[in-house]
Amino acid sequence: MVMKMAAVSTISLLLLCCSAISSTDAAEKCDYFAATGANFTVPMGFAIDKSDRLRWKHNDKVILDRKDGKFVEGKKELISEDGSLKLTNVIKSNAGSYIPEVLNKDGQKKGTFKVKMLCVMDPVPKPVVTPTCRKKTSVSEAQFTCKVHTTQTNHTFAWLRNNNKEFEKEKGDTLTRQADQVKTDSFSCRVSNSVSVMTSKPVVQNCIVNKASFFPDTLLGLDTWIFVGGGGGVVLLLIVVVIVCCVHTKRRKRMQLKEEGELRLAWTNDQHKHHQHNDPQDQHPHHHHHPHQQPAGHTGPRQQRSRQQHPRNPDQPSAHPQPSPRRPAQAPRPPGNIDEDQPPPLPQPRKIIKKAAKAQRV
């Protein structure tokens, strides 16, 4: 069983070698190449007269015969003015040998022609490059593989770096480079055969993350990420400082309002105690107010005090009448109404109190 399998594998290898040799020989024998689906013209290479008879043979078969300006075989669209053969929408069956034949009026051959071989090939499709990463000890290698979806083998490879530089020595379908040396470089492959050329899209390696696409590697001699980290730290510090300042200001305003409230409350309590302490009915219930003494809590202008005079006899006429006060003294408030009817006044600035006093005097 093992012998049979070995014999089969040997035969298959021989067939592959023979097919490769035959395709190579065929490629070497081809004089012209035409792409499938394209138009191609087989050149005449000889000057003829309109009166000459022209024949074109494909694989020893006459496909065009023009005699005395009339077409015995073929159509007028198959030849050009100089007698060249025009092929439209070439297919694989158009491949083979082509040879022209020119005869004069007497039927004698004119000129010497050689058989020309035409090979028809499919154009190469657009290739695709796939990057892979291989780690070799401590060094990462980027490998690029060019893939072409075709069954033909008679095409060549070429590698481009950054779409302009071609590697002369790299002719295979793979390209390997050290990853740290090609961080930002792009690579593309060019596939060609005798009838067409196609180039793939450029790709970059995937072993090392490319940071240079957004930021340079260094800035002012230092790593870019040092500047990025430092800037982020400064911004964070500024945010913290602003928050602390806002909290401190808000707390200080709150404390200030609290202190003002406490001062107002203390001042109100002091005024209340002062009124209670100076109330004449509480301290001296049988004592009468002096006629010129102002009642407690009075905020109006003070009455003008007269000079003390000696008591006189009421029957004795006075030489000079006593001066009357500018305004009559205000009647004292009834006791008990100060604290019960009206609450103690709130503290006011000095300027407001002075203005109120001036208004009352007027």
Secondary structure as UniProt FT lines:
FT   HELIX           2..29
FT   STRAND          32..35
FT   TURN            36..37
FT   STRAND          40..42
FT   TURN            50..51
FT   STRAND          53..58
FT   TURN            59..60
FT   STRAND          61..67
FT   TURN            68..69
FT   STRAND          70..73
FT   HELIX           76..78
FT   TURN            81..82
FT   STRAND          85..87
FT   HELIX           92..94
FT   STRAND          96..103
FT   TURN            105..106
FT   STRAND          116..121
FT   STRAND          128..136
FT   TURN            137..138
FT   STRAND          139..147
FT   STRAND          156..161
FT   TURN            162..164
FT   STRAND          165..167
FT   STRAND          174..178
FT   HELIX           179..181
FT   STRAND          186..192
FT   STRAND          197..199
FT   STRAND          203..204
FT   TURN            212..214
FT   STRAND          218..219
FT   TURN            220..221
FT   STRAND          222..223
FT   HELIX           224..277
FT   HELIX           280..283
FT   TURN            285..286
FT   TURN            291..292
FT   TURN            296..297
FT   TURN            314..315
FT   TURN            335..336
FT   HELIX           337..340
FT   HELIX           350..361
//
